Amino acid sequence: MDFYISWSHSDAIFCDYYEECCMLISAIPDNKYGVKKFQRKPKKLIIDSGALFYSKNPEKFKLRDILDIQKFIIDSAPRDIPIKLVHLDEPLLNKNTLSEKFCSVEKTLFNAYEYVDLISKSNLPENVELMGVIQGFDIPSTIYCIHELRKLGFNSFGLGSMLARSPLEQIHYMKSVTEIVGSHKLHIFGVTGIQQIKEMAKLKIASFDSSRPTMVAAFHQIFYSNPFRTYLISDSNVKKVQERIIKPLECSCPICKIKPEDIINISHRHFMKLRSIHNYYHLSKTIDEIKCNEGVV
C-alpha cells in the first residue's frame, strides 16, 4: 500500500528528503514546472487533474488545456518511474439536488471518454497509465460509474468525493468499491484518518494520498509517532483544545537531526515547510507500522 504525499508549488519538496517518497501533483498552472525543480525525483507519481481547482473556473480552462499541463509534467518526469494520469472529474462538492449530483457523475464520465480519445492520439511513455475517477453520490451511482469506466477500458481506479463523508461512510464506500474493482487496482483520494488507513491496510488497497502533513503544519501542529499523536505549538494563536508543546521531543527526522527547534518556529512559512517534512516522517512511520501489523507490503 503506497502513501502519496499531495504536493503543490508552495509546499516543501518531500522527495528531496525521502528517497521512497511517492507524490501526487495536481495539474494546475502553478504546479506545471514543479518536477523540474526537484533535486530527487519521486519513487512514483500520480498526476491529478486538479478538478477542485478547475471546478471553480469552469469557463476559463478546457479539458485539452488541463491535459496539456499533465503532459508537460510527464515530460519533466523520468521515464523509469510509474506514473498514473488521472482524467478530469466533476467533484460532487456543493452539489445539493439529485439532478446536480447525477449531472456531476455524467460529466465525469463524459470527461473520461474525451480523455481516452485524446490519449489514444498521444504518444505517451510506456510508464504512464490512465486512472479513472469513480464518482457517485450513493452506492448505485458509484457502481454505475465503475461499469461505465470499465467500458472505456480503464483498469486503474481512484475513488473520489470522500472528503465530505464521515469516517464510517468512507470505510463503507471503500469496502463496496473494493469488492467490485479489486483492492490492487484502487487508489483512495484524500483520505487521511488513522482509522481509515487501518481499514485500507486490511483491505490491501493499492494506494492513497494525503496533504495532512502540510495542512497541520500550516496550523502550527506537530506529529509524533509510536504512538501517533498531534501537538499544538505553545506559541500559536490557533484556538483549539489540544495538548500544546513547548519544545521538540526526541526525533530522527531530517529536520530534527540538524536543528530541532525549527519545527516549533511559527515566524515564517519557511519553518512551516520544515515542520511539514517532520510531520511527513512521523505519518509515514505510522503508516508503515499499520502495514506491518496487517502484513501489507
Summary of the structure (lengths in Angstrom):
residues: 297
radius of gyration: 19.3
end to end distance: 6.2
largest distance: 57.3
contacts: 942
relative contact order: 0.12
helix: 44%
strand: 16%
